[in-house]
Amino acid sequence: AVGAGRLRILRQLLTESVLLALAGGLVGFVLAIVCVKVLRVFGPENIPRLNEVGIDGRVMAFTFFISLLTGIVFGLAPALRASRVDLNTVLKDGGRSSGGGAGHQQIRKLLIVSEVALSLVLLIGAGLLIRSYQRIVNASPGFNPHNVLSLRLSLPSARYSTPDSVFSFYKRLGDRVKELPGIEAVGMNFFLPLSSNSAAWGPITIEGYVPKTASELIISNERFISPDYLRVMGIPLIKGRDFDERDIKGAPEVIIVNEELARRFWPDEDPIGKRIQRGGKGPWRKVVGVVRDDKEFSLENEPPITLFHPVEQFTIGSRYFVARTTSDSAPMIAAVTEEIRALDPELPAYDVSTMEQRVHDALARRRFSMFLLGVFAAFAVVLAAIGIYGVMTYWVNQRTHEIGIRMALGAGQRNILQLVIRQASVLVSAGIVAGLAGAFALTRVMSSLLFGVSATDRFTFIVISLLLAVIALLASYVPARRATKVDPIVALRHE
């Protein structure tokens, strides 16, 4: 109206938009550097090459480009609209009170709805991961990790070249550790649950079992344990007997099976006395016991069929040594390693840990994924809250004159508060509906990351929706309260 041309308006609005976007990109880039350093320090050790993650020149260039593009794209559309205004229409809309006309109002409402919807999708994803994590933590691993220490030994073949020397060393070590104050029982296993070296598989033949197809192959997880290992690990023996001093090299070969194997192949029979052959050849081994299923490889997967063999019938120098203590097992590690040095000063103990720590480490990647998605969801909620606050504040400012008229005609503070909250509630409700639709479609993609929770878990969807609704309405409450403080006299003079 005072002579500015269209190009001048475009330059002015684009300059403001690009400067804001570049400033935001710079702040985001600094925040990203800090977050990456934090993740490298506190991230789990079992994520490959996490310590190499960083931000390089290409990332910086990408950040600058995205910031610039954001400023141009999201500044160009309103700039073009503003440069093509019909002065008569705008003046009829009420000047500054119009907020840019009805079209602009609709765009702002659409942005708020979109922010709420996207925030809800991220929050529901984080909520599902948190629920899955809780289910895993509360699920029994099949053994009792409390007050159990573990370490690995590997006897060098140069000094322990015969089976007798291997058996003798481990027997003496077990006897010495049993005498330590605070030690309840000791045991050994070639492969320890949830350890980095925990895989031994082999085909088996079950006496009397007829394969369903010619190509059916029964693969079993195999464990080689000492007497008292089950007691140390807290794995219940539900039928038959444990291994004892009878089960040594040269004695009849026996095995213990887990519930899963017994349930699958002898559902209505007593497993005790049944026979199994390893690898389709060699001697038949008699089943002498059945133990409760335990999760050997992952806390999230169901236990596989498992065979337990007496460790003394296999000459292998590398073993995991475990001991159950009467109290916290961590302080006992030093005493146990001292007994190892007393027997062989040159023999190192490695992979030293408590079983509680192994269980904790087994959940590290899931905790990390849950943390990252939770952080992204939190940022999304903050952005949505800021967006709602900004739009509602702008809405209140643009309708100050109207609010003054309402108050002059008798509207009370409660009426004005309801007016603003109602407007925000409509936007938030629309965003939640859109977000629920998006979450129902997208959370199925993360089904493989969930444990014990459906991708459309009703509890998570309802609680997260209510939480976001409360946050969004709180963000609109401040401008709503500000609207109730409007002085009618001042408001009536508001342009």
C-alpha positions, 0 to 999 in steps of 0.5 A: 500500500505504501509502494513496496514492489513484489520483488522487494517483498519476496527478498524481505521475507526470504531473507528472514526465512533463510536466516532463521533456518540457517540459525536453526541449522547451526544450533542443530549442528552443534547439538548433534556434535554434543549428542554424538560424543555423548553416545560414543561415551555411553553407548553399549560396547557390543555395537560394532564401530560405535567409537568411530561414529562422528561428523565430517565435512560431508555431514556439515555440507549436508546440514548447511544444504538442508538448512538453506533448502528449508529456509527457501522452500518454507519461506518461498510459499508464504512469500509468494502468497504475501506478494500477491495479496489483494489489498482490498481483501486484506483490508476487509479481513481486518488488517493485522487482525486477520492474521494473513487471511483465512488461507493462512489460518488454515495453513497454520492449523494444518502444520499444528495437526501435522506436528502432533501426528508425527510426534504421536507416531514417534512417541508410540514407537518409543512407548512400544520399545519401552514396553518390550524392554520391560517385558524382557527384563521381567521375563525369566532367563531360565537361570538365576544370575544373582550372586554368580561370578564367571570367567574363562580359562584356556589351558595351553596345550604345551603345559596341559598336553594330556587329558589327565593334566586338564582334568587334574587342574580343573579339579584342583581349582574347583576344590580350592575355590570351594574352600573360600569363604562366601562360596556356595558351589562351583561349576564349569561349562564349555559355553556360558549363557549370554557370553560372546562364545556361546554356540555349539550345535550338532545334528542328533538322532533320537531313538524311536523317532520317525522323521516327518520327511526324508530331509528332516534334520534335528539340530540341537544346542549342546552344552558340556557341564560339570556336576553342580553347574546346574546348582550354581546357575540356578537351573532347576532339575525337574526330573531325574538326576544331575551329573556326579562323580560317576560321569567321568571319561570311560563311564557310560555316556549319559545326557541331560535334556531340557524341557523343550526337547522332552516336550517336542519328542516325548510329549506323553512319555517319561524321557528318563532312559530314552537314548540320543545319538550325536551326529548320527553316529557313535554311542547312544547316550542315555537321558538321566535328567530333564532341566527347565528351559534356559535362554542360552543365546538371547533373552528375547528368543525362545530356548532351543532344544538343548543337550547337556553332556558331562564335561569330564567326558570331553577333553577340552582345555578352554572352559568357563568357570562359575561360582555362586556366592553367598552375597554380591559376587563382584568382590569375590572375583579377586579371590578366585583369580588369586587361586588361579594364579596360585595354581598357575601364575602364567595362566590368565583369566579373561572374559571375567564378569558377573552373570548379572552384568552379562544379562545387563549387557545382553539388553544393551542394544535394545536399551540403546535403540529405545533411548535413541527413539525416545530422544527423537520422540522427546524432541518431536514433542517439544517441537509440537508443544512450541508449535502449538504455543506459537500458533495459539499465541498468534491466534490470541494476539490476532483476535485481541480485538474480538476478545475485547468485544466479547468481554465488553459484552459480558464474557467472563474469563472462563468463557475466554479460556474455554474459547482458546482451549476449544480451538487448541483441542480441535487441532490436537484431536485432529492431530491425534486421529491422524497420528493414530492412523499413521502409527497403526500403519507404521509400527508394524514395520518395527514388529521384529524389535518388539518382545511380548507386545503387539505392534498395535498394543492398545494400552500403549496407543491409549496412554501415549495419546492421552499423554500427548493430548495433555502436553499439547493442551498445557502448551495452549494453556499459557496463551489461553490464560493470557487472553483472559487478562486482556483489558477490554478498553485496551483490546477495543483500541487494538488494531 
